[in-house]
């Protein structure tokens, strides 16, 4: 048994705009201390969290301002660069491994300060299945925001913002009496995010149709369709489709998405996208006379990536903006000639208590046995991006990005 002592700090979130989620709720934190006597835990004081300092104190936990003496620092979103403490181990979503230009300085500072960086996104099992994620909640809120935007764009109904709902039960309750017009709703993706979106739409009892029906048939009621990669890409050499081959060799595929853009009214991208994958649509596609989409609730939120209208991330406070397909520029959110875009990149933050409950449970079950015990499955090793002032072997491909090349 690993008897090494660990001093762990739960970080206050420092990214702007602020995120109210927590990696561990008060109940999860007490479970951690009970299950791992070798762990000492401190909660960094915060007036922004969805769980208050008082809730942590009432659970018998130590709430402090200074966590400099902790070895492992656990947060949710990217850490504000000036607050990084040298030679510590950090665990958070870094958003660096796709060479995101906006986080290059973050990774540079992590390497400079000899910080060990673990990224939630790469905590996987031996089959490369992610162990912890907020994806379900991104899908739930993203789909809700798509409906909210539709109602506001056409003036047909009003939905209370998700972040003003107490919890998921209240959010779904607002959908119970909603009546949608005849329309076609499309979800791309087959993972946690897409299933979260379907969870939201289940409250509306919509007719679910097949991809072929969605493309070729007309309906006298609102319908919904979910498609995965086997429906929106194909191999350039026309060989049969294989999911693993696609994920390993995205450059060998081309998009087959165009038939969907002609018939979809509300589009909700919930897919994982590799920068080497084909785009779902081009600017030229969106200029075409047969382009039909009026609202795109881009849960995946790949900026200037597979969906050209996703020009930037929006915020929980201001989730909507418009895209003019003719000029390819941003416009007013509900401009009749444009497309209404929702591209909030921290959607689970709109239902922070529910999302944090799910996330902390997964950390306790799937990750902490390896983090505070023996990493026999290589879970921690696979998620370690940088260590001792260097990129680890699995992430050496980031060297040019790190150097600003």
C-alpha positions as a LaTeX table, in Angstrom:
\begin{tabular}{lrrr}
\hline
Residue & $x$ (\AA) & $y$ (\AA) & $z$ (\AA) \\
\hline
Unk1 & 0.00 & 0.00 & 0.00 \\
Unk2 & 1.22 & 3.52 & $-0.81$ \\
Unk3 & 1.86 & 5.29 & 2.49 \\
Unk4 & 3.18 & 8.49 & 0.96 \\
Unk5 & 1.63 & 11.60 & 2.49 \\
Unk6 & $-0.10$ & 14.10 & 0.22 \\
Unk7 & $-1.04$ & 17.69 & 0.96 \\
Unk8 & $-3.85$ & 18.59 & $-1.42$ \\
Unk9 & $-5.41$ & 21.97 & $-2.11$ \\
Unk10 & $-8.71$ & 22.66 & $-3.87$ \\
Unk11 & $-8.11$ & 25.81 & $-5.89$ \\
Unk12 & $-10.37$ & 28.81 & $-6.16$ \\
Unk13 & $-11.17$ & 29.33 & $-9.84$ \\
Unk14 & $-9.24$ & 32.23 & $-11.36$ \\
Unk15 & $-10.20$ & 32.14 & $-15.03$ \\
Unk16 & $-12.18$ & 35.05 & $-16.48$ \\
Unk17 & $-15.12$ & 34.80 & $-16.88$ \\
Unk18 & $-15.39$ & 32.97 & $-13.56$ \\
Unk19 & $-16.49$ & 29.35 & $-13.28$ \\
Unk20 & $-18.52$ & 28.28 & $-10.25$ \\
Unk21 & $-17.90$ & 24.53 & $-10.52$ \\
Unk22 & $-15.75$ & 22.59 & $-8.05$ \\
Unk23 & $-13.75$ & 19.38 & $-8.52$ \\
Unk24 & $-14.91$ & 18.14 & $-5.10$ \\
Unk25 & $-18.13$ & 18.99 & $-3.28$ \\
Unk26 & $-18.05$ & 19.07 & 0.54 \\
Unk27 & $-19.37$ & 15.50 & 0.71 \\
Unk28 & $-16.79$ & 14.29 & $-1.81$ \\
Unk29 & $-14.03$ & 16.01 & 0.15 \\
Unk30 & $-15.01$ & 14.24 & 3.36 \\
Unk31 & $-15.20$ & 10.94 & 1.45 \\
Unk32 & $-11.67$ & 11.55 & 0.17 \\
Unk33 & $-10.29$ & 12.06 & 3.68 \\
Unk34 & $-12.08$ & 9.00 & 4.98 \\
Unk35 & $-10.85$ & 6.75 & 2.16 \\
Unk36 & $-7.28$ & 8.09 & 2.06 \\
Unk37 & $-5.80$ & 8.66 & 5.53 \\
Unk38 & $-2.54$ & 9.65 & 3.78 \\
Unk39 & $-4.18$ & 12.81 & 2.39 \\
Unk40 & $-4.37$ & 16.20 & 4.09 \\
Unk41 & $-6.88$ & 18.52 & 2.38 \\
Unk42 & $-7.27$ & 22.29 & 2.28 \\
Unk43 & $-10.00$ & 24.26 & 0.50 \\
Unk44 & $-8.87$ & 27.64 & $-0.84$ \\
Unk45 & $-11.44$ & 30.23 & 0.16 \\
Unk46 & $-13.67$ & 31.51 & $-2.63$ \\
Unk47 & $-16.77$ & 33.69 & $-2.79$ \\
Unk48 & $-17.64$ & 32.44 & $-6.30$ \\
Unk49 & $-18.12$ & 28.70 & $-5.85$ \\
Unk50 & $-21.51$ & 27.07 & $-6.13$ \\
Unk51 & $-20.65$ & 25.45 & $-2.78$ \\
Unk52 & $-19.83$ & 28.10 & $-0.21$ \\
Unk53 & $-16.91$ & 28.23 & 2.20 \\
Unk54 & $-19.46$ & 27.73 & 4.97 \\
Unk55 & $-20.70$ & 24.48 & 3.42 \\
Unk56 & $-17.13$ & 23.16 & 3.42 \\
Unk57 & $-16.54$ & 24.32 & 7.00 \\
Unk58 & $-19.79$ & 22.73 & 8.13 \\
Unk59 & $-18.43$ & 19.43 & 6.79 \\
Unk60 & $-15.41$ & 19.80 & 9.05 \\
Unk61 & $-13.03$ & 20.84 & 6.27 \\
Unk62 & $-10.19$ & 23.32 & 6.46 \\
Unk63 & $-10.90$ & 26.51 & 4.46 \\
Unk64 & $-7.84$ & 28.74 & 4.02 \\
Unk65 & $-6.49$ & 31.51 & 1.81 \\
Unk66 & $-2.93$ & 30.22 & 1.51 \\
Unk67 & $-2.32$ & 26.82 & $-0.09$ \\
Unk68 & 1.38 & 27.30 & $-0.87$ \\
Unk69 & 2.33 & 24.33 & 1.32 \\
Unk70 & 0.18 & 21.89 & $-0.67$ \\
Unk71 & 1.83 & 19.41 & $-3.05$ \\
Unk72 & $-1.12$ & 18.80 & $-5.37$ \\
Unk73 & $-3.46$ & 21.60 & $-6.45$ \\
Unk74 & $-6.78$ & 20.64 & $-8.02$ \\
Unk75 & $-9.06$ & 23.00 & $-9.95$ \\
Unk76 & $-11.46$ & 22.92 & $-12.86$ \\
Unk77 & $-10.54$ & 25.46 & $-15.56$ \\
Unk78 & $-7.19$ & 26.98 & $-16.57$ \\
Unk79 & $-5.26$ & 28.59 & $-13.73$ \\
Unk80 & $-4.49$ & 32.32 & $-13.97$ \\
Unk81 & $-0.80$ & 32.47 & $-14.87$ \\
Unk82 & 0.35 & 34.85 & $-12.10$ \\
Unk83 & $-1.09$ & 32.50 & $-9.46$ \\
Unk84 & 0.91 & 29.43 & $-10.57$ \\
Unk85 & 3.18 & 28.13 & $-7.81$ \\
Unk86 & 6.54 & 26.63 & $-8.94$ \\
Unk87 & 7.28 & 22.92 & $-8.60$ \\
Unk88 & 3.75 & 21.89 & $-7.65$ \\
Unk89 & 1.49 & 19.31 & $-9.29$ \\
Unk90 & $-1.64$ & 20.79 & $-10.86$ \\
Unk91 & $-4.74$ & 19.00 & $-12.10$ \\
Unk92 & $-7.17$ & 20.97 & $-14.30$ \\
Unk93 & $-8.46$ & 21.30 & $-17.86$ \\
Unk94 & $-5.50$ & 23.02 & $-19.55$ \\
Unk95 & $-6.80$ & 23.26 & $-23.13$ \\
Unk96 & $-3.25$ & 23.15 & $-24.51$ \\
Unk97 & $-2.94$ & 19.78 & $-26.24$ \\
Unk98 & $-4.63$ & 20.92 & $-29.46$ \\
Unk99 & $-2.03$ & 23.71 & $-29.58$ \\
Unk100 & $-4.56$ & 26.36 & $-28.61$ \\
Unk101 & $-2.78$ & 29.65 & $-29.19$ \\
Unk102 & $-4.60$ & 31.39 & $-26.34$ \\
Unk103 & $-3.05$ & 29.01 & $-23.79$ \\
Unk104 & 0.52 & 28.88 & $-25.12$ \\
Unk105 & 1.75 & 31.26 & $-22.41$ \\
Unk106 & 0.10 & 29.09 & $-19.77$ \\
Unk107 & 2.03 & 26.01 & $-20.89$ \\
Unk108 & 5.25 & 28.03 & $-21.23$ \\
Unk109 & 4.94 & 29.21 & $-17.65$ \\
Unk110 & 4.14 & 25.70 & $-16.40$ \\
Unk111 & 7.32 & 24.38 & $-18.01$ \\
Unk112 & 9.36 & 27.37 & $-16.82$ \\
Unk113 & 8.22 & 26.86 & $-13.22$ \\
Unk114 & 8.85 & 23.10 & $-13.37$ \\
Unk115 & 5.22 & 22.35 & $-12.63$ \\
Unk116 & 3.80 & 18.89 & $-13.16$ \\
Unk117 & 0.62 & 19.30 & $-15.19$ \\
Unk118 & $-2.11$ & 16.66 & $-15.24$ \\
Unk119 & $-5.04$ & 17.25 & $-17.57$ \\
Unk120 & $-8.49$ & 15.79 & $-16.87$ \\
Unk121 & $-9.08$ & 15.27 & $-20.57$ \\
Unk122 & $-6.34$ & 12.64 & $-20.72$ \\
Unk123 & $-7.26$ & 10.66 & $-17.64$ \\
Unk124 & $-8.17$ & 7.52 & $-19.57$ \\
Unk125 & $-8.32$ & 3.78 & $-19.13$ \\
Unk126 & $-6.25$ & 1.36 & $-21.20$ \\
Unk127 & $-8.82$ & 1.54 & $-24.00$ \\
Unk128 & $-8.43$ & 5.32 & $-24.19$ \\
Unk129 & $-11.89$ & 5.89 & $-22.68$ \\
Unk130 & $-12.06$ & 9.08 & $-20.66$ \\
Unk131 & $-12.62$ & 8.55 & $-16.94$ \\
Unk132 & $-13.88$ & 11.98 & $-15.90$ \\
Unk133 & $-15.73$ & 14.62 & $-17.86$ \\
Unk134 & $-18.40$ & 17.27 & $-17.66$ \\
Unk135 & $-19.62$ & 16.29 & $-21.13$ \\
Unk136 & $-23.10$ & 15.17 & $-20.12$ \\
Unk137 & $-23.77$ & 18.55 & $-18.55$ \\
Unk138 & $-22.40$ & 20.46 & $-21.54$ \\
Unk139 & $-24.88$ & 18.58 & $-23.72$ \\
Unk140 & $-27.81$ & 19.14 & $-21.37$ \\
Unk141 & $-27.25$ & 22.89 & $-21.10$ \\
Unk142 & $-26.18$ & 23.33 & $-24.73$ \\
Unk143 & $-29.40$ & 21.79 & $-26.02$ \\
Unk144 & $-31.43$ & 23.92 & $-23.61$ \\
Unk145 & $-29.62$ & 27.05 & $-24.81$ \\
Unk146 & $-30.36$ & 26.08 & $-28.41$ \\
Unk147 & $-34.06$ & 25.94 & $-27.61$ \\
Unk148 & $-33.83$ & 29.18 & $-25.67$ \\
Unk149 & $-32.20$ & 30.90 & $-28.66$ \\
Unk150 & $-34.86$ & 29.56 & $-31.02$ \\
Unk151 & $-37.64$ & 30.94 & $-28.86$ \\
Unk152 & $-36.02$ & 34.36 & $-28.59$ \\
Unk153 & $-35.10$ & 34.56 & $-32.26$ \\
Unk154 & $-38.64$ & 33.88 & $-33.43$ \\
Unk155 & $-40.47$ & 35.37 & $-30.45$ \\
Unk156 & $-42.45$ & 32.18 & $-29.90$ \\
Unk157 & $-41.51$ & 31.34 & $-26.31$ \\
Unk158 & $-39.19$ & 32.37 & $-23.46$ \\
Unk159 & $-37.01$ & 30.06 & $-21.40$ \\
Unk160 & $-35.37$ & 31.08 & $-18.15$ \\
Unk161 & $-31.56$ & 31.04 & $-18.49$ \\
Unk162 & $-30.08$ & 27.75 & $-17.31$ \\
Unk163 & $-27.79$ & 29.43 & $-14.80$ \\
Unk164 & $-30.84$ & 30.92 & $-13.09$ \\
Unk165 & $-32.32$ & 27.45 & $-12.57$ \\
Unk166 & $-31.64$ & 25.87 & $-9.20$ \\
Unk167 & $-30.88$ & 22.48 & $-10.67$ \\
Unk168 & $-31.56$ & 20.06 & $-13.52$ \\
Unk169 & $-35.05$ & 19.27 & $-12.24$ \\
Unk170 & $-36.09$ & 22.91 & $-12.56$ \\
Unk171 & $-34.46$ & 23.25 & $-15.99$ \\
Unk172 & $-36.30$ & 20.24 & $-17.40$ \\
Unk173 & $-39.51$ & 21.45 & $-15.78$ \\
Unk174 & $-39.42$ & 24.58 & $-17.95$ \\
Unk175 & $-39.50$ & 22.37 & $-21.04$ \\
Unk176 & $-42.53$ & 20.35 & $-20.03$ \\
Unk177 & $-45.13$ & 22.67 & $-21.55$ \\
Unk178 & $-43.05$ & 23.84 & $-24.52$ \\
Unk179 & $-44.60$ & 23.52 & $-27.98$ \\
Unk180 & $-42.17$ & 23.58 & $-30.89$ \\
Unk181 & $-43.12$ & 24.36 & $-34.47$ \\
Unk182 & $-42.58$ & 21.89 & $-37.30$ \\
Unk183 & $-38.79$ & 21.77 & $-37.49$ \\
Unk184 & $-35.81$ & 19.46 & $-37.81$ \\
Unk185 & $-33.23$ & 19.28 & $-35.03$ \\
Unk186 & $-29.86$ & 17.62 & $-35.58$ \\
Unk187 & $-27.25$ & 16.47 & $-33.04$ \\
Unk188 & $-23.77$ & 15.36 & $-34.14$ \\
Unk189 & $-21.75$ & 13.10 & $-31.85$ \\
Unk190 & $-22.21$ & 9.82 & $-30.05$ \\
Unk191 & $-20.61$ & 10.32 & $-26.64$ \\
Unk192 & $-21.50$ & 11.81 & $-23.27$ \\
Unk193 & $-22.15$ & 15.25 & $-24.73$ \\
Unk194 & $-24.59$ & 14.08 & $-27.39$ \\
Unk195 & $-26.43$ & 11.89 & $-24.91$ \\
Unk196 & $-26.70$ & 14.85 & $-22.56$ \\
Unk197 & $-28.33$ & 16.86 & $-25.34$ \\
Unk198 & $-30.76$ & 14.01 & $-26.00$ \\
Unk199 & $-31.57$ & 13.98 & $-22.28$ \\
Unk200 & $-32.79$ & 17.57 & $-22.57$ \\
Unk201 & $-34.88$ & 16.89 & $-25.66$ \\
Unk202 & $-36.42$ & 13.83 & $-24.04$ \\
Unk203 & $-38.49$ & 16.23 & $-21.93$ \\
Unk204 & $-40.22$ & 17.32 & $-25.15$ \\
Unk205 & $-41.11$ & 13.80 & $-26.34$ \\
Unk206 & $-40.04$ & 14.59 & $-29.90$ \\
Unk207 & $-40.24$ & 12.07 & $-32.70$ \\
Unk208 & $-36.79$ & 10.53 & $-33.25$ \\
Unk209 & $-36.00$ & 9.76 & $-36.90$ \\
Unk210 & $-33.23$ & 7.95 & $-38.74$ \\
Unk211 & $-30.58$ & 9.83 & $-40.73$ \\
Unk212 & $-32.17$ & 8.75 & $-44.00$ \\
Unk213 & $-35.63$ & 9.86 & $-42.87$ \\
Unk214 & $-34.20$ & 13.16 & $-41.64$ \\
Unk215 & $-32.64$ & 13.93 & $-45.03$ \\
Unk216 & $-35.36$ & 12.65 & $-47.34$ \\
Unk217 & $-38.72$ & 12.99 & $-45.61$ \\
Unk218 & $-40.99$ & 15.85 & $-44.54$ \\
Unk219 & $-42.91$ & 15.76 & $-41.27$ \\
Unk220 & $-45.87$ & 17.62 & $-39.82$ \\
Unk221 & $-44.28$ & 17.74 & $-36.36$ \\
Unk222 & $-40.87$ & 18.63 & $-34.88$ \\
Unk223 & $-38.35$ & 15.78 & $-35.21$ \\
Unk224 & $-34.87$ & 15.10 & $-33.94$ \\
Unk225 & $-31.98$ & 13.03 & $-35.29$ \\
Unk226 & $-28.61$ & 12.11 & $-33.81$ \\
Unk227 & $-25.73$ & 11.10 & $-36.09$ \\
Unk228 & $-22.21$ & 9.94 & $-35.35$ \\
Unk229 & $-19.06$ & 9.91 & $-37.48$ \\
Unk230 & $-20.23$ & 7.03 & $-39.68$ \\
Unk231 & $-22.95$ & 9.35 & $-40.97$ \\
Unk232 & $-20.95$ & 12.53 & $-41.49$ \\
Unk233 & $-17.60$ & 11.33 & $-42.92$ \\
Unk234 & $-16.38$ & 8.63 & $-45.30$ \\
Unk235 & $-13.01$ & 7.30 & $-46.34$ \\
Unk236 & $-11.47$ & 9.04 & $-49.30$ \\
Unk237 & $-10.54$ & 5.65 & $-50.78$ \\
Unk238 & $-14.17$ & 4.51 & $-50.30$ \\
Unk239 & $-13.20$ & 1.62 & $-48.02$ \\
Unk240 & $-15.65$ & 0.65 & $-45.30$ \\
Unk241 & $-16.03$ & 2.89 & $-42.25$ \\
Unk242 & $-14.34$ & 1.97 & $-38.98$ \\
Unk243 & $-14.55$ & 4.28 & $-35.96$ \\
Unk244 & $-11.09$ & 3.50 & $-34.62$ \\
Unk245 & $-9.52$ & 3.93 & $-38.05$ \\
Unk246 & $-11.21$ & 7.33 & $-38.37$ \\
Unk247 & $-9.99$ & 8.47 & $-34.96$ \\
Unk248 & $-6.47$ & 7.31 & $-35.76$ \\
Unk249 & $-6.38$ & 8.58 & $-39.36$ \\
Unk250 & $-8.72$ & 11.57 & $-39.72$ \\
Unk251 & $-6.83$ & 12.91 & $-42.74$ \\
Unk252 & $-7.97$ & 9.89 & $-44.75$ \\
Unk253 & $-11.61$ & 10.97 & $-44.51$ \\
Unk254 & $-13.85$ & 13.56 & $-46.15$ \\
Unk255 & $-17.10$ & 15.14 & $-45.03$ \\
Unk256 & $-20.48$ & 13.76 & $-46.09$ \\
Unk257 & $-22.37$ & 16.33 & $-44.04$ \\
Unk258 & $-23.68$ & 18.54 & $-46.81$ \\
Unk259 & $-27.13$ & 16.83 & $-47.20$ \\
Unk260 & $-27.87$ & 17.74 & $-43.58$ \\
Unk261 & $-27.27$ & 21.47 & $-43.99$ \\
Unk262 & $-30.13$ & 21.62 & $-46.50$ \\
Unk263 & $-32.75$ & 20.27 & $-44.09$ \\
Unk264 & $-31.65$ & 21.19 & $-40.54$ \\
Unk265 & $-33.28$ & 24.10 & $-38.70$ \\
Unk266 & $-31.58$ & 23.79 & $-35.29$ \\
Unk267 & $-28.11$ & 22.25 & $-35.23$ \\
Unk268 & $-26.37$ & 21.12 & $-32.03$ \\
Unk269 & $-22.74$ & 20.00 & $-32.58$ \\
Unk270 & $-21.76$ & 17.66 & $-29.73$ \\
Unk271 & $-18.94$ & 15.78 & $-31.45$ \\
Unk272 & $-15.26$ & 15.44 & $-30.68$ \\
Unk273 & $-13.28$ & 17.03 & $-33.48$ \\
Unk274 & $-9.65$ & 16.50 & $-34.39$ \\
Unk275 & $-7.98$ & 19.42 & $-36.22$ \\
Unk276 & $-7.00$ & 16.92 & $-38.93$ \\
Unk277 & $-10.62$ & 15.84 & $-39.43$ \\
Unk278 & $-12.65$ & 17.27 & $-42.31$ \\
Unk279 & $-14.78$ & 20.31 & $-41.53$ \\
Unk280 & $-18.50$ & 19.73 & $-41.22$ \\
Unk281 & $-19.19$ & 22.65 & $-43.51$ \\
Unk282 & $-17.33$ & 25.46 & $-45.24$ \\
Unk283 & $-18.00$ & 29.18 & $-45.51$ \\
Unk284 & $-19.08$ & 28.53 & $-49.08$ \\
Unk285 & $-21.58$ & 25.91 & $-47.90$ \\
Unk286 & $-23.09$ & 28.46 & $-45.54$ \\
Unk287 & $-23.40$ & 31.03 & $-48.33$ \\
Unk288 & $-25.29$ & 28.60 & $-50.56$ \\
Unk289 & $-28.95$ & 29.24 & $-51.26$ \\
Unk290 & $-29.98$ & 25.87 & $-49.86$ \\
Unk291 & $-28.34$ & 26.41 & $-46.46$ \\
Unk292 & $-31.18$ & 26.14 & $-43.95$ \\
Unk293 & $-29.82$ & 26.31 & $-40.40$ \\
Unk294 & $-31.15$ & 29.22 & $-38.36$ \\
Unk295 & $-29.68$ & 28.41 & $-34.93$ \\
Unk296 & $-26.41$ & 26.61 & $-34.18$ \\
Unk297 & $-25.84$ & 25.75 & $-30.54$ \\
Unk298 & $-22.19$ & 24.73 & $-30.82$ \\
Unk299 & $-21.58$ & 22.67 & $-27.69$ \\
Unk300 & $-18.24$ & 21.40 & $-29.06$ \\
Unk301 & $-17.11$ & 25.02 & $-29.50$ \\
Unk302 & $-14.07$ & 24.53 & $-31.73$ \\
Unk303 & $-13.21$ & 28.13 & $-32.57$ \\
Unk304 & $-12.90$ & 28.76 & $-36.32$ \\
Unk305 & $-12.88$ & 25.00 & $-36.84$ \\
Unk306 & $-15.41$ & 22.57 & $-38.34$ \\
Unk307 & $-18.34$ & 25.01 & $-38.09$ \\
Unk308 & $-17.31$ & 28.39 & $-39.59$ \\
Unk309 & $-19.96$ & 30.38 & $-37.71$ \\
Unk310 & $-18.24$ & 29.64 & $-34.40$ \\
Unk311 & $-16.08$ & 32.75 & $-34.53$ \\
Unk312 & $-15.44$ & 32.96 & $-30.81$ \\
Unk313 & $-16.56$ & 31.56 & $-27.50$ \\
Unk314 & $-19.51$ & 33.33 & $-25.91$ \\
Unk315 & $-20.25$ & 33.60 & $-22.21$ \\
Unk316 & $-22.89$ & 32.43 & $-19.79$ \\
Unk317 & $-23.89$ & 36.07 & $-19.27$ \\
Unk318 & $-24.02$ & 36.80 & $-23.03$ \\
Unk319 & $-24.46$ & 33.45 & $-24.80$ \\
Unk320 & $-25.79$ & 34.56 & $-28.21$ \\
Unk321 & $-24.25$ & 36.26 & $-31.20$ \\
Unk322 & $-24.97$ & 36.29 & $-34.91$ \\
Unk323 & $-23.06$ & 35.15 & $-37.98$ \\
Unk324 & $-23.61$ & 36.71 & $-41.41$ \\
Unk325 & $-22.89$ & 33.94 & $-43.96$ \\
Unk326 & $-22.35$ & 36.46 & $-46.77$ \\
Unk327 & $-19.69$ & 38.55 & $-45.02$ \\
Unk328 & $-18.48$ & 35.72 & $-42.72$ \\
Unk329 & $-18.54$ & 38.24 & $-39.88$ \\
Unk330 & $-20.27$ & 38.57 & $-36.55$ \\
Unk331 & $-23.59$ & 40.37 & $-36.47$ \\
Unk332 & $-26.50$ & 40.93 & $-34.09$ \\
Unk333 & $-27.65$ & 37.71 & $-32.43$ \\
Unk334 & $-31.14$ & 37.59 & $-33.93$ \\
Unk335 & $-30.58$ & 39.25 & $-37.29$ \\
Unk336 & $-33.16$ & 37.62 & $-39.63$ \\
Unk337 & $-30.65$ & 37.18 & $-42.45$ \\
Unk338 & $-28.00$ & 35.69 & $-40.17$ \\
Unk339 & $-27.47$ & 32.58 & $-38.09$ \\
Unk340 & $-27.89$ & 32.70 & $-34.33$ \\
Unk341 & $-24.85$ & 31.14 & $-32.64$ \\
Unk342 & $-24.41$ & 29.88 & $-29.09$ \\
Unk343 & $-20.81$ & 28.93 & $-28.32$ \\
Unk344 & $-20.41$ & 28.96 & $-24.56$ \\
Unk345 & $-17.22$ & 27.06 & $-23.68$ \\
Unk346 & $-18.09$ & 26.36 & $-20.03$ \\
Unk347 & $-21.69$ & 25.19 & $-20.34$ \\
Unk348 & $-21.60$ & 22.85 & $-17.30$ \\
Unk349 & $-20.98$ & 25.99 & $-15.25$ \\
Unk350 & $-24.65$ & 26.87 & $-15.76$ \\
Unk351 & $-25.69$ & 23.93 & $-13.57$ \\
Unk352 & $-22.61$ & 23.91 & $-11.35$ \\
Unk353 & $-23.90$ & 21.99 & $-8.34$ \\
Unk354 & $-25.29$ & 19.08 & $-10.39$ \\
Unk355 & $-22.23$ & 18.99 & $-12.66$ \\
Unk356 & $-19.82$ & 19.08 & $-9.72$ \\
Unk357 & $-21.63$ & 16.24 & $-7.97$ \\
Unk358 & $-21.16$ & 14.01 & $-11.01$ \\
Unk359 & $-17.56$ & 15.03 & $-11.60$ \\
Unk360 & $-16.36$ & 14.56 & $-8.02$ \\
Unk361 & $-17.95$ & 11.11 & $-7.86$ \\
Unk362 & $-15.96$ & 10.05 & $-10.92$ \\
Unk363 & $-12.72$ & 11.44 & $-9.48$ \\
Unk364 & $-13.22$ & 9.45 & $-6.30$ \\
Unk365 & $-14.07$ & 6.22 & $-8.12$ \\
Unk366 & $-11.83$ & 6.34 & $-11.18$ \\
Unk367 & $-8.82$ & 8.60 & $-10.55$ \\
Unk368 & $-7.92$ & 9.01 & $-6.89$ \\
Unk369 & $-7.02$ & 5.34 & $-6.38$ \\
Unk370 & $-4.18$ & 5.93 & $-8.88$ \\
Unk371 & $-3.32$ & 9.47 & $-7.78$ \\
Unk372 & $-3.08$ & 8.67 & $-4.06$ \\
Unk373 & $-2.14$ & 5.02 & $-4.41$ \\
Unk374 & $-0.26$ & 3.05 & $-7.05$ \\
Unk375 & $-0.66$ & 4.06 & $-10.71$ \\
Unk376 & $-0.74$ & 0.46 & $-11.89$ \\
Unk377 & $-2.97$ & 1.24 & $-14.89$ \\
Unk378 & $-0.88$ & 4.21 & $-16.07$ \\
Unk379 & $-3.84$ & 6.56 & $-15.61$ \\
Unk380 & $-1.79$ & 9.38 & $-14.09$ \\
Unk381 & 1.12 & 8.82 & $-16.45$ \\
Unk382 & $-1.10$ & 9.16 & $-19.54$ \\
Unk383 & $-2.53$ & 12.45 & $-18.28$ \\
Unk384 & 0.82 & 14.04 & $-17.39$ \\
Unk385 & 1.62 & 16.69 & $-20.00$ \\
Unk386 & 4.66 & 18.32 & $-18.39$ \\
Unk387 & 7.03 & 17.37 & $-15.58$ \\
Unk388 & 10.29 & 18.77 & $-14.19$ \\
Unk389 & 10.47 & 21.56 & $-16.72$ \\
Unk390 & 9.88 & 19.38 & $-19.79$ \\
Unk391 & 7.06 & 17.98 & $-21.85$ \\
Unk392 & 6.55 & 14.28 & $-21.24$ \\
Unk393 & 7.22 & 11.83 & $-24.05$ \\
Unk394 & 3.54 & 11.49 & $-25.05$ \\
Unk395 & 3.23 & 15.25 & $-25.45$ \\
Unk396 & 6.60 & 15.99 & $-27.05$ \\
Unk397 & 4.71 & 16.94 & $-30.22$ \\
Unk398 & 3.82 & 20.21 & $-28.44$ \\
Unk399 & 7.45 & 21.40 & $-28.43$ \\
Unk400 & 7.11 & 23.73 & $-31.45$ \\
Unk401 & 3.86 & 25.09 & $-30.02$ \\
Unk402 & 5.59 & 25.61 & $-26.69$ \\
Unk403 & 8.41 & 27.52 & $-28.39$ \\
Unk404 & 5.97 & 29.69 & $-30.32$ \\
Unk405 & 6.90 & 28.29 & $-33.72$ \\
\hline
\end{tabular}
